[in-house]
């Protein structure tokens, strides 16, 4: 099972980095891939947990802060 979290702003002018969640930390389907253009996380049930979501938002907020933007609510 694979889950992907997608985020954009209201008018879709800014697309956020994808968060991909899979059951295994090193999936065999990605063994020949050197890097992914997404943030990849592993979870036994491929669910997005509150800690995975929080880490994604905090990482995003740090990136936006450097460009003088922020995530609402933080």
C-alpha positions as CSV (number, residue, x, y, z in Angstrom):
1,X,0.0,0.0,0.0
2,X,1.2,3.5,-0.9
3,X,-0.1,6.8,0.3
4,X,0.8,10.2,-1.1
5,X,0.0,13.5,0.6
6,X,-0.5,16.4,-1.8
7,X,-0.7,20.1,-0.8
8,X,-1.3,23.3,-2.7
9,X,-2.3,26.8,-1.8
10,X,-5.8,28.1,-2.6
11,X,-5.2,29.1,-6.2
12,X,-2.7,26.2,-6.9
13,X,0.1,28.7,-7.7
14,X,2.4,27.0,-5.2
15,X,2.6,23.2,-4.9
16,X,4.1,21.7,-1.8
17,X,6.6,18.9,-1.8
18,X,4.8,15.5,-1.8
19,X,4.9,13.2,1.2
20,X,4.9,9.5,0.2
21,X,4.3,6.9,2.8
22,X,4.9,3.2,2.1
23,X,4.9,0.1,4.3
24,X,8.7,-0.6,4.0
25,X,11.6,1.7,4.5
26,X,13.4,0.2,1.5
27,X,10.8,-0.9,-0.9
28,X,12.0,-3.3,-3.7
29,X,10.2,-1.3,-6.3
30,X,12.6,1.6,-5.7
31,X,15.8,-0.4,-5.5
32,X,17.2,1.0,-8.7
33,X,16.2,4.6,-7.9
34,X,18.9,6.7,-6.4
35,X,16.7,9.6,-5.2
36,X,13.0,10.4,-5.1
37,X,11.6,13.9,-5.8
38,X,9.4,13.5,-2.7
39,X,9.8,13.1,1.1
40,X,9.6,9.4,1.7
41,X,8.5,7.9,5.0
42,X,7.8,4.3,6.1
43,X,5.0,3.1,8.4
44,X,3.8,-0.6,8.9
45,X,0.3,0.2,7.7
46,X,1.3,3.0,5.3
47,X,-0.9,5.4,7.3
48,X,-0.1,9.0,7.9
49,X,0.3,9.4,11.6
50,X,0.2,12.7,13.5
51,X,3.9,12.6,14.0
52,X,4.6,12.1,10.2
53,X,2.2,14.9,9.3
54,X,3.7,17.2,12.0
55,X,7.3,16.5,10.7
56,X,6.2,17.2,7.1
57,X,4.5,20.5,8.1
58,X,7.5,21.6,10.3
59,X,10.0,20.8,7.5
60,X,7.8,22.8,5.1
61,X,7.5,25.7,7.5
62,X,11.3,25.9,7.9
63,X,11.6,26.0,4.1
64,X,9.0,28.7,3.7
65,X,10.4,30.7,6.6
66,X,13.6,31.1,4.7
67,X,11.6,32.5,1.8
68,X,9.7,34.9,4.1
69,X,6.5,32.8,4.1
70,X,4.9,30.6,6.7
71,X,2.4,27.8,7.1
72,X,-0.9,29.0,8.6
73,X,-1.4,27.9,12.2
74,X,2.2,27.5,13.3
